[in-house]
Amino acid sequence: MHLTATHINYYKICHRKLWLFTNGIGMEHTSAIVYDGKLLHETSYAQRAEKYQEIELTAIYQNVSLTGKIDFYNAKEKIIHETKRGKTTEDAHEWQVKFYIWLFTLNGIEGVTGKIEYPKLRKTTTVFFTEPDRVYLEEIVPNISAFIQQDKCPPILHSKICKKCAYYELCYIDEV
């Protein structure tokens, strides 16, 4: 089993989206919103390429391979920088960064914090990692592993965030 920060993010947003994603149904490539977010990531902090580095971390937890690809990491200050388009799913963004911090901890690097940057909103959120956060991630990793192996796709969420989701047309195909 291979679990990424995207799995954590989708688990917090929508179990259906998570299930579809992990079963090889990717809709992000057709989404203008996802493309806009990718452009934002690539162009917002162009000067960072000189200063910070994009890194990928891995760890094994309970026979699950964990991977995180971090936008920018300032090793001197031990700060993860994650760029996001909007705050609609802010809780999921925070848990994605907490997952990254946990990966650092699992690799023996303590004291890492995170910053979620919303360039379009000119806002920044600082993310800290606590003991209850660690316990929560330790609990949801096996839950996500079991969940994504289910044979049946979860029901539609019917939330206001659905209309901005890359999977919207797939989920609501009968209603469009």
TIRO-2110 file (N, C-alpha, C; in Angstrom, 1 decimal):
// TIRO-2110
0.8, -1.2, 0.0, N, 1, A
0.0, 0.0, 0.0, CA, 1, A
0.9, 1.2, 0.0, C, 1, A
0.5, 2.2, -0.8, N, 2, A
1.3, 3.4, -1.0, CA, 2, A
0.3, 4.6, -0.7, C, 2, A
0.6, 5.4, 0.3, N, 3, A
-0.3, 6.5, 0.7, CA, 3, A
0.5, 7.8, 0.6, C, 3, A
-0.1, 8.8, 0.0, N, 4, A
0.5, 10.2, -0.2, CA, 4, A
-0.3, 11.2, 0.6, C, 4, A
0.2, 12.4, 0.6, N, 5, A
-0.5, 13.6, 1.2, CA, 5, A
-1.8, 13.8, 0.4, C, 5, A
-1.9, 13.5, -0.8, N, 6, A
-3.1, 13.7, -1.6, CA, 6, A
-4.2, 12.8, -1.0, C, 6, A
-3.9, 11.6, -0.6, N, 7, A
-4.8, 10.7, 0.1, CA, 7, A
-5.4, 11.3, 1.3, C, 7, A
-4.5, 11.9, 2.1, N, 8, A
-4.9, 12.6, 3.4, CA, 8, A
-5.9, 13.7, 3.0, C, 8, A
-5.5, 14.5, 2.0, N, 9, A
-6.3, 15.7, 1.6, CA, 9, A
-7.7, 15.2, 1.2, C, 9, A
-7.7, 14.2, 0.3, N, 10, A
-9.0, 13.8, -0.2, CA, 10, A
-9.8, 13.1, 0.9, C, 10, A
-9.2, 12.4, 1.8, N, 11, A
-9.9, 11.8, 2.9, CA, 11, A
-10.7, 12.8, 3.7, C, 11, A
-10.0, 14.0, 3.9, N, 12, A
-10.6, 15.1, 4.7, CA, 12, A
-11.7, 15.8, 3.9, C, 12, A
-11.6, 15.8, 2.6, N, 13, A
-12.6, 16.5, 1.7, CA, 13, A
-13.8, 15.6, 1.4, C, 13, A
-13.5, 14.4, 0.8, N, 14, A
-14.6, 13.6, 0.3, CA, 14, A
-14.1, 12.2, 0.1, C, 14, A
-14.8, 11.2, 0.7, N, 15, A
-14.4, 9.8, 0.6, CA, 15, A
-14.6, 9.3, -0.8, C, 15, A
-15.6, 9.8, -1.4, N, 16, A
-15.9, 9.3, -2.8, CA, 16, A
-14.7, 9.7, -3.7, C, 16, A
-14.3, 11.0, -3.6, N, 17, A
-13.1, 11.5, -4.4, CA, 17, A
-11.9, 10.6, -4.1, C, 17, A
-11.7, 10.3, -2.8, N, 18, A
-10.5, 9.5, -2.4, CA, 18, A
-10.6, 8.1, -3.1, C, 18, A
-11.8, 7.5, -3.0, N, 19, A
-12.0, 6.1, -3.5, CA, 19, A
-11.7, 6.1, -5.1, C, 19, A
-12.3, 7.1, -5.7, N, 20, A
-12.2, 7.2, -7.2, CA, 20, A
-10.7, 7.4, -7.6, C, 20, A
-10.0, 8.3, -6.9, N, 21, A
-8.6, 8.6, -7.1, CA, 21, A
-7.8, 7.3, -6.9, C, 21, A
-8.0, 6.6, -5.8, N, 22, A
-7.1, 5.5, -5.6, CA, 22, A
-7.5, 4.3, -6.4, C, 22, A
-8.6, 4.3, -7.1, N, 23, A
-9.0, 3.2, -8.0, CA, 23, A
-8.7, 3.6, -9.4, C, 23, A
-7.7, 4.6, -9.6, N, 24, A
-7.2, 4.9, -10.9, CA, 24, A
-8.1, 5.8, -11.8, C, 24, A
-9.1, 6.4, -11.2, N, 25, A
-9.9, 7.4, -11.9, CA, 25, A
-9.5, 8.8, -11.5, C, 25, A
-8.6, 9.3, -12.4, N, 26, A
-8.1, 10.7, -12.2, CA, 26, A
-8.8, 11.7, -13.0, C, 26, A
-9.3, 12.7, -12.5, N, 27, A
-10.1, 13.7, -13.2, CA, 27, A
-9.3, 15.1, -13.2, C, 27, A
-8.3, 15.2, -12.4, N, 28, A
-7.6, 16.4, -12.2, CA, 28, A
-7.1, 17.0, -13.5, C, 28, A
-6.7, 16.1, -14.5, N, 29, A
-6.1, 16.6, -15.7, CA, 29, A
-7.1, 17.3, -16.6, C, 29, A
-8.4, 17.2, -16.3, N, 30, A
-9.5, 17.9, -17.1, CA, 30, A
-10.0, 19.1, -16.4, C, 30, A
-9.5, 19.4, -15.2, N, 31, A
-10.1, 20.5, -14.4, CA, 31, A
-9.3, 21.9, -14.6, C, 31, A
-10.0, 22.9, -14.9, N, 32, A
-9.4, 24.2, -15.1, CA, 32, A
-9.0, 24.8, -13.7, C, 32, A
-9.7, 24.4, -12.7, N, 33, A
-9.3, 24.9, -11.3, CA, 33, A
-8.0, 24.2, -10.9, C, 33, A
-7.8, 22.9, -11.2, N, 34, A
-6.6, 22.3, -10.8, CA, 34, A
-5.4, 22.9, -11.6, C, 34, A
-5.7, 23.1, -12.9, N, 35, A
-4.6, 23.7, -13.8, CA, 35, A
-4.3, 25.1, -13.3, C, 35, A
-5.2, 25.9, -12.8, N, 36, A
-5.0, 27.2, -12.3, CA, 36, A
-4.1, 27.1, -11.0, C, 36, A
-4.4, 26.1, -10.2, N, 37, A
-3.6, 25.9, -9.0, CA, 37, A
-2.2, 25.5, -9.3, C, 37, A
-2.0, 24.7, -10.3, N, 38, A
-0.7, 24.3, -10.7, CA, 38, A
0.1, 25.5, -11.2, C, 38, A
-0.5, 26.3, -12.0, N, 39, A
0.1, 27.6, -12.5, CA, 39, A
0.5, 28.5, -11.4, C, 39, A
-0.4, 28.6, -10.4, N, 40, A
-0.2, 29.5, -9.2, CA, 40, A
1.0, 29.0, -8.5, C, 40, A
1.2, 27.7, -8.3, N, 41, A
2.3, 27.1, -7.6, CA, 41, A
3.6, 27.4, -8.4, C, 41, A
3.6, 27.3, -9.7, N, 42, A
4.8, 27.5, -10.5, CA, 42, A
5.2, 28.9, -10.6, C, 42, A
4.3, 29.9, -10.5, N, 43, A
4.6, 31.3, -10.8, CA, 43, A
4.6, 32.2, -9.6, C, 43, A
3.9, 31.8, -8.5, N, 44, A
3.8, 32.7, -7.4, CA, 44, A
5.0, 33.1, -6.7, C, 44, A
5.9, 32.2, -6.5, N, 45, A
7.1, 32.5, -5.8, CA, 45, A
8.3, 32.0, -6.6, C, 45, A
8.5, 32.6, -7.7, N, 46, A
9.6, 32.2, -8.7, CA, 46, A
10.9, 32.3, -8.0, C, 46, A
11.1, 33.3, -7.2, N, 47, A
12.4, 33.5, -6.5, CA, 47, A
12.8, 32.3, -5.6, C, 47, A
11.8, 31.6, -5.2, N, 48, A
12.1, 30.5, -4.2, CA, 48, A
13.0, 29.4, -4.8, C, 48, A
13.0, 29.2, -6.0, N, 49, A
13.8, 28.1, -6.6, CA, 49, A
15.3, 28.3, -6.3, C, 49, A
15.7, 29.5, -6.1, N, 50, A
17.1, 29.8, -5.7, CA, 50, A
17.3, 29.5, -4.2, C, 50, A
16.3, 29.7, -3.4, N, 51, A
16.4, 29.7, -1.9, CA, 51, A
16.1, 28.4, -1.3, C, 51, A
14.9, 27.9, -1.7, N, 52, A
14.4, 26.7, -1.0, CA, 52, A
14.3, 25.5, -2.0, C, 52, A
14.1, 24.3, -1.6, N, 53, A
14.0, 23.2, -2.5, CA, 53, A
12.7, 22.4, -2.3, C, 53, A
12.3, 21.9, -3.5, N, 54, A
11.2, 21.0, -3.4, CA, 54, A
11.7, 19.6, -3.1, C, 54, A
11.1, 18.9, -2.1, N, 55, A
11.6, 17.6, -1.7, CA, 55, A
10.5, 16.6, -1.6, C, 55, A
11.0, 15.3, -1.7, N, 56, A
10.1, 14.2, -1.5, CA, 56, A
10.6, 13.4, -0.3, C, 56, A
9.7, 13.1, 0.6, N, 57, A
10.0, 12.3, 1.8, CA, 57, A
9.2, 11.0, 1.8, C, 57, A
9.8, 9.9, 2.3, N, 58, A
9.1, 8.7, 2.4, CA, 58, A
9.3, 8.1, 3.8, C, 58, A
8.4, 7.2, 4.2, N, 59, A
8.6, 6.5, 5.5, CA, 59, A
7.6, 5.3, 5.4, C, 59, A
7.9, 4.3, 6.3, N, 60, A
7.0, 3.2, 6.4, CA, 60, A
6.3, 3.2, 7.7, C, 60, A
5.0, 3.1, 7.7, N, 61, A
4.3, 3.1, 9.0, CA, 61, A
3.2, 1.9, 8.9, C, 61, A
3.3, 1.0, 9.8, N, 62, A
2.4, -0.2, 9.8, CA, 62, A
2.3, -0.8, 8.4, C, 62, A
3.4, -1.1, 7.8, N, 63, A
3.5, -1.7, 6.5, CA, 63, A
2.9, -0.9, 5.3, C, 63, A
2.7, 0.4, 5.6, N, 64, A
2.2, 1.3, 4.6, CA, 64, A
3.3, 2.2, 4.2, C, 64, A
3.5, 2.4, 2.9, N, 65, A
4.5, 3.3, 2.4, CA, 65, A
3.9, 4.7, 2.3, C, 65, A
4.5, 5.6, 3.1, N, 66, A
4.0, 7.0, 3.1, CA, 66, A
5.0, 7.9, 2.3, C, 66, A
4.4, 8.7, 1.4, N, 67, A
5.2, 9.6, 0.6, CA, 67, A
4.6, 11.0, 0.6, C, 67, A
5.5, 12.0, 0.7, N, 68, A
5.0, 13.4, 0.6, CA, 68, A
5.9, 14.2, -0.3, C, 68, A
5.4, 14.9, -1.3, N, 69, A
6.1, 15.8, -2.1, CA, 69, A
5.8, 17.2, -1.7, C, 69, A
6.8, 17.8, -1.1, N, 70, A
6.6, 19.2, -0.5, CA, 70, A
7.0, 20.2, -1.5, C, 70, A
6.2, 21.2, -1.6, N, 71, A
6.4, 22.3, -2.6, CA, 71, A
7.8, 23.0, -2.3, C, 71, A
8.0, 23.5, -1.1, N, 72, A
9.3, 24.1, -0.8, CA, 72, A
9.6, 23.9, 0.6, C, 72, A
10.8, 23.6, 0.9, N, 73, A
11.3, 23.4, 2.3, CA, 73, A
12.5, 24.2, 2.6, C, 73, A
12.4, 25.0, 3.6, N, 74, A
13.5, 25.9, 4.1, CA, 74, A
14.2, 25.0, 5.2, C, 74, A
15.3, 24.4, 4.9, N, 75, A
15.9, 23.5, 5.8, CA, 75, A
16.5, 24.2, 7.0, C, 75, A
17.0, 25.5, 6.8, N, 76, A
17.6, 26.3, 7.9, CA, 76, A
16.6, 26.6, 8.9, C, 76, A
15.4, 27.0, 8.5, N, 77, A
14.3, 27.4, 9.5, CA, 77, A
13.4, 26.2, 9.8, C, 77, A
13.5, 25.1, 9.1, N, 78, A
12.7, 23.9, 9.3, CA, 78, A
11.2, 24.3, 9.0, C, 78, A
11.0, 25.0, 7.9, N, 79, A
9.6, 25.4, 7.5, CA, 79, A
9.2, 24.8, 6.2, C, 79, A
8.1, 24.2, 6.2, N, 80, A
7.5, 23.7, 4.9, CA, 80, A
6.6, 24.8, 4.4, C, 80, A
6.7, 25.1, 3.1, N, 81, A
5.9, 26.1, 2.4, CA, 81, A
5.0, 25.4, 1.4, C, 81, A
3.7, 25.5, 1.6, N, 82, A
2.8, 24.8, 0.7, CA, 82, A
1.9, 26.0, 0.1, C, 82, A
1.8, 26.0, -1.2, N, 83, A
1.0, 27.0, -1.9, CA, 83, A
-0.3, 26.4, -2.3, C, 83, A
-1.4, 27.1, -2.0, N, 84, A
-2.7, 26.7, -2.3, CA, 84, A
-3.5, 27.8, -3.0, C, 84, A
-4.5, 27.5, -3.8, N, 85, A
-5.3, 28.4, -4.6, CA, 85, A
-6.3, 29.2, -3.7, C, 85, A
-7.0, 28.5, -2.9, N, 86, A
-8.0, 29.1, -2.1, CA, 86, A
-8.2, 28.4, -0.7, C, 86, A
-9.0, 29.0, 0.2, N, 87, A
-9.2, 28.4, 1.5, CA, 87, A
-10.4, 27.6, 1.7, C, 87, A
-11.1, 27.3, 0.6, N, 88, A
-12.3, 26.5, 0.6, CA, 88, A
-12.2, 25.2, 1.4, C, 88, A
-11.1, 24.5, 1.2, N, 89, A
-10.8, 23.2, 1.9, CA, 89, A
-9.6, 23.4, 2.9, C, 89, A
-9.6, 24.5, 3.6, N, 90, A
-8.5, 24.8, 4.5, CA, 90, A
-8.1, 23.7, 5.4, C, 90, A
-9.1, 23.0, 6.0, N, 91, A
-8.8, 22.0, 7.0, CA, 91, A
-8.0, 20.8, 6.3, C, 91, A
-8.4, 20.5, 5.1, N, 92, A
-7.7, 19.5, 4.3, CA, 92, A
-6.3, 19.9, 4.0, C, 92, A
-6.1, 21.2, 3.7, N, 93, A
-4.7, 21.7, 3.5, CA, 93, A
-3.9, 21.6, 4.7, C, 93, A
-4.4, 21.9, 5.8, N, 94, A
-3.7, 21.8, 7.1, CA, 94, A
-3.3, 20.4, 7.4, C, 94, A
-4.2, 19.4, 7.2, N, 95, A
-3.9, 18.0, 7.4, CA, 95, A
-2.8, 17.5, 6.4, C, 95, A
-2.8, 18.0, 5.2, N, 96, A
-1.8, 17.7, 4.3, CA, 96, A
-0.4, 18.1, 4.8, C, 96, A
-0.3, 19.3, 5.3, N, 97, A
0.9, 19.8, 5.8, CA, 97, A
1.3, 19.1, 7.1, C, 97, A
0.3, 18.8, 8.0, N, 98, A
0.6, 18.0, 9.2, CA, 98, A
1.2, 16.6, 8.8, C, 98, A
0.6, 16.0, 7.7, N, 99, A
1.2, 14.8, 7.2, CA, 99, A
2.6, 14.9, 6.8, C, 99, A
3.0, 16.0, 6.1, N, 100, A
4.4, 16.3, 5.8, CA, 100, A
5.2, 16.4, 7.0, C, 100, A
4.8, 17.1, 8.0, N, 101, A
5.5, 17.3, 9.3, CA, 101, A
5.7, 15.9, 9.9, C, 101, A
4.7, 15.1, 9.9, N, 102, A
4.8, 13.8, 10.5, CA, 102, A
5.9, 13.0, 9.7, C, 102, A
5.9, 13.1, 8.4, N, 103, A
7.0, 12.4, 7.7, CA, 103, A
8.4, 12.8, 8.1, C, 103, A
8.5, 14.1, 8.3, N, 104, A
9.8, 14.6, 8.8, CA, 104, A
10.1, 13.9, 10.2, C, 104, A
9.1, 13.9, 11.1, N, 105, A
9.3, 13.3, 12.4, CA, 105, A
9.7, 11.8, 12.2, C, 105, A
9.0, 11.1, 11.3, N, 106, A
9.3, 9.7, 11.1, CA, 106, A
10.7, 9.4, 10.6, C, 106, A
11.2, 10.5, 10.0, N, 107, A
12.6, 10.4, 9.4, CA, 107, A
13.6, 11.0, 10.4, C, 107, A
13.2, 11.3, 11.6, N, 108, A
14.1, 11.7, 12.7, CA, 108, A
14.4, 13.2, 12.7, C, 108, A
13.6, 14.0, 12.0, N, 109, A
13.7, 15.5, 12.0, CA, 109, A
12.6, 16.1, 12.7, C, 109, A
12.9, 16.7, 13.9, N, 110, A
12.0, 17.3, 14.8, CA, 110, A
11.9, 18.8, 14.6, C, 110, A
10.8, 19.4, 15.1, N, 111, A
10.7, 20.9, 15.1, CA, 111, A
10.3, 21.5, 13.8, C, 111, A
9.8, 20.8, 12.9, N, 112, A
9.4, 21.3, 11.6, CA, 112, A
8.0, 21.9, 11.8, C, 112, A
7.8, 23.1, 11.2, N, 113, A
6.5, 23.7, 11.1, CA, 113, A
6.1, 23.9, 9.7, C, 113, A
4.9, 24.4, 9.4, N, 114, A
4.5, 24.6, 8.1, CA, 114, A
3.8, 26.0, 7.9, C, 114, A
3.8, 26.4, 6.6, N, 115, A
3.1, 27.6, 6.2, CA, 115, A
2.3, 27.3, 5.0, C, 115, A
1.0, 27.6, 5.0, N, 116, A
0.2, 27.4, 3.8, CA, 116, A
0.0, 28.8, 3.3, C, 116, A
0.4, 29.0, 2.1, N, 117, A
0.3, 30.3, 1.5, CA, 117, A
-0.7, 30.4, 0.4, C, 117, A
-1.6, 31.4, 0.5, N, 118, A
-2.7, 31.6, -0.4, CA, 118, A
-2.4, 32.9, -1.2, C, 118, A
-1.5, 32.9, -2.2, N, 119, A
-1.1, 34.1, -2.9, CA, 119, A
-2.2, 34.9, -3.4, C, 119, A
-3.3, 34.3, -4.0, N, 120, A
-4.4, 35.1, -4.5, CA, 120, A
-5.1, 35.9, -3.4, C, 120, A
-5.1, 35.3, -2.2, N, 121, A
-5.8, 36.0, -1.1, CA, 121, A
-4.9, 36.8, -0.3, C, 121, A
-3.6, 36.7, -0.5, N, 122, A
-2.5, 37.4, 0.2, CA, 122, A
-2.6, 37.0, 1.7, C, 122, A
-2.8, 35.7, 2.0, N, 123, A
-2.9, 35.2, 3.3, CA, 123, A
-1.9, 34.1, 3.5, C, 123, A
-1.5, 33.9, 4.8, N, 124, A
-0.7, 32.8, 5.1, CA, 124, A
-1.2, 32.2, 6.4, C, 124, A
-1.2, 30.9, 6.5, N, 125, A
-1.6, 30.2, 7.7, CA, 125, A
-0.4, 29.4, 8.2, C, 125, A
-0.1, 29.5, 9.5, N, 126, A
1.0, 28.7, 10.1, CA, 126, A
0.4, 27.4, 10.7, C, 126, A
1.1, 26.3, 10.4, N, 127, A
0.7, 25.0, 10.9, CA, 127, A
1.7, 24.4, 11.8, C, 127, A
1.2, 24.0, 13.0, N, 128, A
2.0, 23.3, 14.0, CA, 128, A
1.6, 21.9, 14.1, C, 128, A
2.5, 21.0, 14.6, N, 129, A
2.2, 19.6, 14.7, CA, 129, A
2.2, 19.2, 16.2, C, 129, A
1.1, 18.7, 16.7, N, 130, A
0.9, 18.4, 18.1, CA, 130, A
0.8, 16.8, 18.3, C, 130, A
0.9, 16.4, 19.5, N, 131, A
0.8, 15.0, 19.8, CA, 131, A
-0.6, 14.5, 19.4, C, 131, A
-1.7, 15.2, 19.6, N, 132, A
-3.0, 14.7, 19.1, CA, 132, A
-3.0, 14.6, 17.6, C, 132, A
-2.3, 15.4, 16.9, N, 133, A
-2.2, 15.3, 15.4, CA, 133, A
-1.5, 14.0, 15.0, C, 133, A
-0.4, 13.7, 15.7, N, 134, A
0.3, 12.4, 15.5, CA, 134, A
-0.6, 11.2, 15.7, C, 134, A
-1.4, 11.2, 16.8, N, 135, A
-2.3, 10.1, 17.1, CA, 135, A
-3.3, 10.0, 16.1, C, 135, A
-3.9, 11.1, 15.6, N, 136, A
-4.9, 11.1, 14.6, CA, 136, A
-4.4, 10.5, 13.3, C, 136, A
-3.2, 10.9, 12.9, N, 137, A
-2.6, 10.4, 11.6, CA, 137, A
-2.3, 8.9, 11.8, C, 137, A
-1.9, 8.5, 12.9, N, 138, A
-1.6, 7.1, 13.2, CA, 138, A
-2.9, 6.2, 13.1, C, 138, A
-4.0, 6.9, 13.5, N, 139, A
-5.3, 6.2, 13.4, CA, 139, A
-5.9, 6.2, 12.0, C, 139, A
-5.7, 7.3, 11.2, N, 140, A
-6.4, 7.3, 9.9, CA, 140, A
-5.6, 6.6, 8.8, C, 140, A
-4.3, 6.4, 9.0, N, 141, A
-3.5, 5.6, 8.0, CA, 141, A
-4.1, 4.2, 7.7, C, 141, A
-4.3, 3.4, 8.8, N, 142, A
-4.9, 2.1, 8.6, CA, 142, A
-6.4, 2.2, 8.1, C, 142, A
-7.1, 3.3, 8.6, N, 143, A
-8.5, 3.5, 8.1, CA, 143, A
-8.5, 3.8, 6.6, C, 143, A
-7.6, 4.6, 6.2, N, 144, A
-7.6, 4.9, 4.7, CA, 144, A
-7.2, 3.7, 3.9, C, 144, A
-6.2, 3.0, 4.4, N, 145, A
-5.8, 1.7, 3.7, CA, 145, A
-7.0, 0.8, 3.6, C, 145, A
-7.8, 0.6, 4.6, N, 146, A
-8.9, -0.3, 4.6, CA, 146, A
-10.0, 0.3, 3.7, C, 146, A
-10.2, 1.6, 3.8, N, 147, A
-11.3, 2.2, 3.1, CA, 147, A
-11.1, 2.1, 1.6, C, 147, A
-9.9, 2.4, 1.1, N, 148, A
-9.7, 2.4, -0.3, CA, 148, A
-9.7, 1.1, -1.0, C, 148, A
-9.6, 0.0, -0.2, N, 149, A
-9.7, -1.3, -0.7, CA, 149, A
-11.1, -1.9, -0.8, C, 149, A
-12.1, -1.1, -0.4, N, 150, A
-13.5, -1.5, -0.5, CA, 150, A
-13.9, -1.6, -2.0, C, 150, A
-14.8, -2.5, -2.2, N, 151, A
-15.2, -2.8, -3.6, CA, 151, A
-16.2, -1.7, -4.1, C, 151, A
-16.9, -1.1, -3.2, N, 152, A
-18.0, -0.2, -3.6, CA, 152, A
-17.6, 1.2, -3.4, C, 152, A
-17.9, 2.0, -4.4, N, 153, A
-17.7, 3.5, -4.3, CA, 153, A
-18.6, 4.1, -3.3, C, 153, A
-18.1, 5.0, -2.5, N, 154, A
-19.0, 5.7, -1.5, CA, 154, A
-20.0, 6.6, -2.2, C, 154, A
-21.1, 7.0, -1.5, N, 155, A
-22.1, 7.8, -2.1, CA, 155, A
-21.6, 9.2, -2.4, C, 155, A
-22.3, 10.0, -3.2, N, 156, A
-22.0, 11.4, -3.5, CA, 156, A
-22.2, 12.2, -2.2, C, 156, A
-21.3, 13.2, -2.0, N, 157, A
-21.3, 14.0, -0.8, CA, 157, A
-22.5, 15.0, -0.8, C, 157, A
-22.8, 15.5, -1.9, N, 158, A
-23.9, 16.6, -2.0, CA, 158, A
-23.5, 17.8, -1.2, C, 158, A
-22.4, 18.4, -1.4, N, 159, A
-21.9, 19.5, -0.7, CA, 159, A
-21.7, 20.7, -1.7, C, 159, A
-21.6, 21.9, -1.1, N, 160, A
-21.4, 23.0, -2.0, CA, 160, A
-20.0, 23.0, -2.7, C, 160, A
-19.1, 22.3, -2.1, N, 161, A
-17.7, 22.2, -2.7, CA, 161, A
-17.7, 21.3, -3.9, C, 161, A
-18.7, 20.5, -4.1, N, 162, A
-18.8, 19.5, -5.2, CA, 162, A
-18.7, 20.2, -6.6, C, 162, A
-19.3, 21.4, -6.7, N, 163, A
-19.3, 22.1, -8.0, CA, 163, A
-17.9, 22.6, -8.4, C, 163, A
-17.0, 22.7, -7.5, N, 164, A
-15.6, 23.1, -7.9, CA, 164, A
-14.7, 21.9, -8.0, C, 164, A
-15.2, 20.7, -7.8, N, 165, A
-14.4, 19.5, -7.8, CA, 165, A
-14.1, 19.0, -9.2, C, 165, A
-12.9, 18.5, -9.4, N, 166, A
-12.6, 17.9, -10.7, CA, 166, A
-13.5, 16.7, -11.0, C, 166, A
-14.0, 16.0, -10.0, N, 167, A
-14.9, 14.8, -10.2, CA, 167, A
-16.3, 15.2, -10.4, C, 167, A
-16.7, 16.4, -10.4, N, 168, A
-18.1, 16.8, -10.4, CA, 168, A
-18.9, 16.2, -11.5, C, 168, A
-18.5, 16.3, -12.7, N, 169, A
-19.2, 15.8, -13.8, CA, 169, A
-19.4, 14.2, -13.8, C, 169, A
-18.3, 13.6, -13.3, N, 170, A
-18.4, 12.1, -13.1, CA, 170, A
-19.4, 11.7, -12.0, C, 170, A
-19.4, 12.4, -10.9, N, 171, A
-20.3, 12.1, -9.8, CA, 171, A
-21.8, 12.4, -10.2, C, 171, A
-22.0, 13.5, -10.9, N, 172, A
-23.3, 13.9, -11.2, CA, 172, A
-23.7, 13.7, -12.6, C, 172, A
-23.2, 12.7, -13.3, N, 173, A
-23.4, 12.4, -14.7, CA, 173, A
-24.9, 12.2, -15.0, C, 173, A
-25.6, 11.6, -14.1, N, 174, A
-27.1, 11.3, -14.3, CA, 174, A
-27.9, 12.6, -14.1, C, 174, A
-27.3, 13.6, -13.4, N, 175, A
-28.1, 14.8, -13.1, CA, 175, A
-27.7, 16.0, -14.0, C, 175, A
-26.6, 15.9, -14.8, N, 176, A
-26.2, 17.0, -15.7, CA, 176, A
-27.0, 17.0, -16.9, C, 176, A
END
